[in-house]
Amino acid sequence: MIIHAPRFVRVITGNFARAITLYPFVFVREKKDKRDKVLVNHENIHLRQQQELLLIPFYLWYLLEYFVGRMKGYNHFQAYRQISFEQEAYAHEGNLTYLKQRKFLAFRKYVKM
């Protein structure tokens, strides 16, 4: 379910992202983002990742990869982009049929820790 929640997205992401996925919801900053097929696909990839790992392990892994990136000296954006979940989502967001052929735990291909 996609929910238009501009303040929520700004507060949770520090005004960094257009959307955030918190299973089972996708929150978007702009109403038009609900119709952005690439953005929605990106967030749906995150929904699948969250289903596979369950919520708490997903968020712990996500934060661990982010903090490892920061400890390596990456800035916020670089640390965010090196997270395996984000790498998978960005790599396949333009492929609107990706989730139909995606293998279980496919994000592991992008893990670099």
N, CA, C and O of each residue as an XYZ file, in Angstrom:
452
protein
N       0.841     -1.172      0.000
C       0.000      0.000      0.000
C       0.890      1.241      0.000
O       1.808      1.348      0.813
N       0.626      2.159     -0.892
C       1.408      3.388     -1.027
C       0.645      4.529     -0.354
O      -0.528      4.760     -0.648
N       1.313      5.230      0.541
C       0.691      6.298      1.320
C       1.440      7.602      1.080
O       2.663      7.670      1.206
N       0.680      8.633      0.731
C       1.260      9.965      0.576
C       1.426     10.559      1.978
O       0.436     10.837      2.655
N       2.663     10.752      2.409
C       2.945     11.261      3.754
C       4.205     12.120      3.719
O       5.265     11.691      4.173
N       4.091     13.331      3.180
C       5.285     14.160      2.977
C       6.063     14.462      4.258
O       7.290     14.361      4.261
N       5.396     14.822      5.321
C       6.112     15.150      6.561
C       6.808     13.930      7.137
O       7.947     14.014      7.597
N       6.123     12.800      7.110
C       6.694     11.564      7.641
C       7.972     11.207      6.891
O       8.985     10.886      7.513
N       7.934     11.259      5.569
C       9.111     10.914      4.759
C      10.247     11.891      5.046
O      11.403     11.485      5.169
N       9.921     13.178      5.151
C      10.973     14.171      5.430
C      11.610     13.942      6.797
O      12.832     14.004      6.933
N      10.786     13.678      7.809
C      11.308     13.492      9.167
C      12.138     12.212      9.256
O      13.249     12.239      9.786
N      11.622     11.101      8.751
C      12.305      9.810      8.858
C      13.605      9.794      8.044
O      14.598      9.210      8.479
N      13.603     10.420      6.886
C      14.785     10.363      6.023
C      15.645     11.619      6.099
O      16.648     11.720      5.394
N      15.272     12.569      6.936
C      16.037     13.817      6.997
C      15.939     14.588      5.695
O      16.885     15.264      5.292
N      14.800     14.486      5.044
C      14.547     15.152      3.754
C      15.491     14.649      2.665
O      15.788     15.367      1.710
N      15.956     13.416      2.814
C      16.932     12.826      1.893
C      16.260     12.047      0.763
O      16.737     12.069     -0.371
N      15.158     11.362      1.064
C      14.567     10.430      0.108
C      13.179     10.878     -0.338
O      12.504     11.661      0.330
N      12.787     10.357     -1.477
C      11.432     10.600     -1.994
C      10.438      9.613     -1.420
O       9.233      9.865     -1.422
N      10.939      8.484     -0.925
C      10.055      7.445     -0.397
C      10.810      6.621      0.632
O      12.040      6.599      0.665
N      10.033      5.945      1.473
C      10.605      5.010      2.428
C       9.644      3.836      2.566
O       8.426      4.009      2.592
N      10.210      2.652      2.653
C       9.413      1.438      2.777
C       9.544      0.901      4.188
O      10.641      0.597      4.657
N       8.416      0.791      4.851
C       8.330      0.189      6.177
C       7.212     -0.850      6.079
O       6.028     -0.528      6.176
N       7.615     -2.078      5.887
C       6.672     -3.154      5.577
C       5.434     -3.070      6.457
O       5.548     -2.936      7.676
N       4.268     -3.146      5.859
C       3.900     -3.404      4.473
C       3.572     -2.131      3.680
O       2.878     -2.190      2.665
N       4.069     -0.996      4.141
C       3.712      0.274      3.521
C       4.890      0.916      2.801
O       6.051      0.729      3.165
N       4.548      1.678      1.768
C       5.504      2.550      1.091
C       4.973      3.962      1.298
O       3.844      4.274      0.917
N       5.791      4.808      1.901
C       5.418      6.196      2.139
C       6.156      7.055      1.121
O       7.366      6.917      0.942
N       5.417      7.947      0.453
C       6.014      8.816     -0.561
C       5.851     10.270     -0.162
O       4.911     10.641      0.541
N       6.792     11.088     -0.628
C       6.797     12.507     -0.294
C       5.825     13.300     -1.164
O       5.167     14.222     -0.682
N       5.737     12.950     -2.418
C       4.875     13.676     -3.357
C       3.781     12.754     -3.878
O       4.017     11.561     -4.066
N       2.590     13.290     -4.113
C       1.497     12.478     -4.655
C       1.874     11.850     -5.987
O       1.523     10.703     -6.264
N       2.592     12.608     -6.809
C       2.981     12.105     -8.139
C       3.882     10.877     -8.035
O       3.932     10.065     -8.959
N       4.595     10.737     -6.915
C       5.487      9.593     -6.738
C       4.717      8.273     -6.677
O       5.288      7.215     -6.941
N       3.449      8.323     -6.338
C       2.633      7.100     -6.320
C       2.484      6.512     -7.724
O       2.231      5.318     -7.882
N       2.643      7.365     -8.742
C       2.503      6.937    -10.136
C       3.839      6.717    -10.834
O       3.869      6.337    -12.005
N       4.931      6.948    -10.138
C       6.266      6.776    -10.708
C       6.623      5.292    -10.664
O       6.988      4.769     -9.611
N       6.518      4.619    -11.805
C       6.691      3.164    -11.862
C       8.083      2.716    -11.416
O       8.226      1.677    -10.771
N       9.092      3.485    -11.755
C      10.460      3.116    -11.372
C      10.633      3.245     -9.859
O      11.179      2.346     -9.220
N      10.175      4.350     -9.286
C      10.260      4.538     -7.836
C       9.465      3.457     -7.096
O       9.952      2.880     -6.124
N       8.264      3.191     -7.552
C       7.428      2.169     -6.909
C       8.094      0.801     -7.024
O       8.058      0.021     -6.072
N       8.696      0.498     -8.161
C       9.394     -0.776     -8.318
C      10.580     -0.863     -7.352
O      10.809     -1.905     -6.738
N      11.324      0.220     -7.222
C      12.448      0.276     -6.281
C      11.945     -0.062     -4.866
O      12.545     -0.874     -4.162
N      10.864      0.560     -4.477
C      10.322      0.331     -3.130
C       9.736     -1.077     -2.994
O       9.811     -1.673     -1.919
N       9.158     -1.610     -4.063
C       8.642     -2.982     -4.020
C       9.777     -4.000     -3.856
O       9.595     -5.046     -3.235
N      10.937     -3.687     -4.413
C      12.104     -4.550     -4.208
C      12.450     -4.557     -2.716
O      12.765     -5.604     -2.152
N      12.390     -3.388     -2.086
C      12.633     -3.328     -0.641
C      11.572     -4.113      0.139
O      11.885     -4.757      1.140
N      10.338     -4.058     -0.316
C       9.295     -4.855      0.359
C       9.642     -6.335      0.315
O       9.488     -7.038      1.314
N      10.105     -6.811     -0.824
C      10.478     -8.221     -0.951
C      11.661     -8.551     -0.036
O      11.670     -9.589      0.625
N      12.638     -7.677     -0.005
C      13.794     -7.883      0.872
C      13.347     -7.975      2.330
O      13.819     -8.827      3.083
N      12.442     -7.100      2.710
C      11.948     -7.088      4.088
C      11.150     -8.348      4.403
O      11.223     -8.865      5.517
N      10.400     -8.838      3.445
C       9.660    -10.096      3.634
C      10.624    -11.256      3.846
O      10.398    -12.104      4.709
N      11.686    -11.295      3.070
C      12.637    -12.402      3.143
C      13.371    -12.448      4.481
O      13.535    -13.515      5.073
N      13.805    -11.296      4.946
C      14.614    -11.257      6.170
C      13.787    -11.021      7.428
O      14.294    -11.114      8.546
N      12.533    -10.721      7.233
C      11.671    -10.270      8.326
C      12.154     -8.879      8.736
O      13.258     -8.470      8.374
N      11.365     -8.185      9.458
C      11.637     -6.761      9.644
C      12.872     -6.435     10.464
O      13.738     -5.692     10.001
N      12.969     -6.965     11.647
C      14.076     -6.588     12.533
C      15.433     -6.956     11.913
O      16.318     -6.102     11.867
N      15.628     -8.189     11.436
C      16.923     -8.488     10.796
C      17.220     -7.593      9.591
O      18.370     -7.208      9.382
N      16.202     -7.259      8.800
C      16.406     -6.373      7.655
C      16.959     -5.030      8.116
O      17.975     -4.560      7.605
N      16.288     -4.420      9.079
C      16.706     -3.082      9.513
C      18.057     -3.108     10.219
O      18.852     -2.181     10.065
N      18.325     -4.154     10.988
C      19.635     -4.268     11.636
C      20.746     -4.395     10.600
O      21.782     -3.739     10.711
N      20.531     -5.242      9.589
C      21.523     -5.428      8.521
C      21.712     -4.117      7.756
O      22.839     -3.715      7.464
N      20.590     -3.453      7.434
C      20.622     -2.186      6.705
C      21.478     -1.168      7.458
O      22.371     -0.544      6.885
N      21.190     -1.012      8.756
C      21.939     -0.052      9.562
C      23.397     -0.457      9.721
O      24.278      0.403      9.692
N      23.668     -1.734      9.885
C      25.039     -2.213     10.001
C      25.841     -1.849      8.756
O      26.954     -1.334      8.859
N      25.274     -2.117      7.579
C      25.987     -1.779      6.338
C      26.196     -0.273      6.216
O      27.246      0.179      5.759
N      25.194      0.499      6.626
C      25.331      1.960      6.573
C      26.474      2.415      7.483
O      27.327      3.195      7.060
N      26.497      1.933      8.734
C      27.524      2.360      9.681
C      28.913      1.856      9.293
O      29.905      2.541      9.542
N      28.997      0.682      8.694
C      30.286      0.198      8.182
C      30.783      1.164      7.105
O      31.963      1.513      7.075
N      29.895      1.585      6.237
C      30.268      2.554      5.211
C      30.746      3.866      5.801
O      31.719      4.450      5.324
N      30.065      4.329      6.837
C      30.484      5.578      7.487
C      31.849      5.414      8.147
O      32.676      6.325      8.107
N      32.084      4.243      8.758
C      33.386      3.992      9.391
C      34.503      3.901      8.350
O      35.665      4.167      8.660
N      34.157      3.530      7.128
C      35.149      3.492      6.042
C      35.438      4.888      5.507
O      36.297      5.056      4.642
N      34.726      5.889      6.015
C      34.951      7.267      5.592
C      33.988      7.774      4.542
O      34.153      8.886      4.041
N      32.985      6.983      4.196
C      32.003      7.433      3.215
C      31.115      8.515      3.823
O      30.817      8.490      5.017
N      30.699      9.460      2.990
C      29.712     10.429      3.460
C      28.337      9.760      3.495
O      28.206      8.593      3.128
N      27.328     10.483      3.929
C      25.989      9.900      4.081
C      25.498      9.250      2.785
O      25.046      8.105      2.783
N      25.594      9.993      1.695
C      25.090      9.479      0.418
C      25.874      8.252     -0.033
O      25.278      7.271     -0.479
N      27.189      8.292      0.074
C      28.015      7.149     -0.332
C      27.718      5.920      0.526
O      27.619      4.808      0.006
N      27.577      6.116      1.831
C      27.278      4.993      2.727
C      25.912      4.396      2.398
O      25.746      3.176      2.410
N      24.942      5.247      2.105
C      23.602      4.798      1.723
C      23.660      3.987      0.430
O      23.042      2.927      0.331
N      24.399      4.484     -0.555
C      24.443      3.811     -1.858
C      25.235      2.506     -1.834
O      25.058      1.683     -2.733
N      26.090      2.285     -0.856
C      26.841      1.036     -0.789
C      26.087     -0.062     -0.039
O      26.567     -1.193      0.028
N      24.925      0.244      0.523
C      24.122     -0.766      1.213
C      23.624     -1.772      0.169
O      23.096     -1.380     -0.871
N      23.792     -3.051      0.445
C      23.446     -4.093     -0.534
C      21.986     -4.023     -0.964
O      21.682     -4.246     -2.136
N      21.088     -3.720     -0.051
C      19.666     -3.625     -0.392
C      19.425     -2.500     -1.392
O      18.630     -2.645     -2.320
N      20.109     -1.391     -1.199
C      19.966     -0.257     -2.119
C      20.618     -0.570     -3.464
O      20.085     -0.201     -4.510
N      21.745     -1.234     -3.442
C      22.404     -1.567     -4.702
C      21.522     -2.459     -5.555
O      21.393     -2.241     -6.760
N      20.911     -3.465     -4.934
C      20.004     -4.322     -5.700
C      18.828     -3.515     -6.239
O      18.476     -3.633     -7.413
N      18.226     -2.703     -5.389
C      17.046     -1.938     -5.806
C      17.380     -0.956     -6.925
O      16.623     -0.837     -7.889
N      18.503     -0.254     -6.809
C      18.889      0.681     -7.874
C      19.261     -0.058     -9.161
O      18.953      0.406    -10.259
N      19.915     -1.192     -9.026
C      20.326     -1.943    -10.215
C      19.139     -2.442    -11.023
O      19.246     -2.602    -12.239
N      18.013     -2.689    -10.372
C      16.882     -3.329    -11.042
C      15.597     -2.508    -11.039
O      14.557     -2.994    -11.486
N      15.649     -1.280    -10.548
C      14.428     -0.484    -10.448
C      13.784     -0.224    -11.814
O      12.563     -0.097    -11.903
N      14.573     -0.147    -12.852
C      14.033      0.100    -14.189
C      13.455     -1.135    -14.860
O      12.782     -1.026    -15.886
N      13.708     -2.295    -14.298
C      13.188     -3.551    -14.841
C      11.888     -3.878    -14.105
O      11.909     -4.460    -13.021
N      10.780     -3.504    -14.695
C       9.489     -3.621    -14.010
C       9.016     -5.062    -13.849
O       8.010     -5.307    -13.184
N       9.722     -6.015    -14.445
C       9.376     -7.430    -14.262
C      10.404     -8.155    -13.377
O      10.343     -9.375    -13.222
N      11.329     -7.409    -12.808
C      12.410     -8.007    -12.014
C      11.902     -8.913    -10.897
O      12.431    -10.007    -10.702
N      10.905     -8.480    -10.180
C      10.431     -9.267     -9.032
C       9.848    -10.619     -9.443
O       9.778    -11.539     -8.628
N       9.436    -10.739    -10.686
C       8.900    -12.031    -11.158
C      10.005    -13.076    -11.310
O       9.757    -14.271    -11.147
N      11.221    -12.631    -11.621
C      12.319    -13.585    -11.828
C      13.371    -13.516    -10.720
O      14.325    -14.294    -10.729
N      13.215    -12.616     -9.790
C      14.216    -12.418     -8.730
C      14.383    -13.676     -7.889
O      13.407    -14.308     -7.486
N      15.632    -14.024     -7.634
C      15.945    -15.177     -6.797
C      15.861    -14.796     -5.316
O      16.052    -13.636     -4.950
N      15.578    -15.766     -4.495
C      15.489    -15.591     -3.055
C      16.824    -15.037     -2.519
O      17.897    -15.532     -2.866
N      16.735    -14.018     -1.680
C      17.908    -13.377     -1.069
C      18.907    -12.837     -2.105
O      20.119    -12.884     -1.894
N      18.393    -12.336     -3.200
C      19.238    -11.843     -4.298
C      20.149    -10.687     -3.884
O      21.176    -10.459     -4.524
N      19.800     -9.969     -2.849
C      20.621     -8.843     -2.407
C      22.020     -9.292     -1.978
O      22.952     -8.488     -1.982
N      22.177    -10.571     -1.609
C      23.479    -11.078     -1.138
C      24.576    -10.883     -2.163
O      25.749    -10.760     -1.810
N      24.204    -10.854     -3.415
C      25.178    -10.630     -4.500
C      25.895     -9.290     -4.336
O      27.004     -9.122     -4.843
N      25.284     -8.344     -3.644
C      25.814     -6.989     -3.517
C      26.514     -6.737     -2.185
O      27.048     -5.648     -1.973
N      26.522     -7.709     -1.291
C      27.141     -7.530      0.034
C      28.649     -7.462     -0.110
O      29.250     -8.301     -0.780
N      29.269     -6.457      0.519
C      30.716     -6.259      0.415
C      31.399     -6.229      1.778
O      32.597     -5.956      1.847
N      30.696     -6.493      2.831
C      31.295     -6.429      4.179
C      32.228     -7.592      4.404
O      32.823     -7.709      5.475
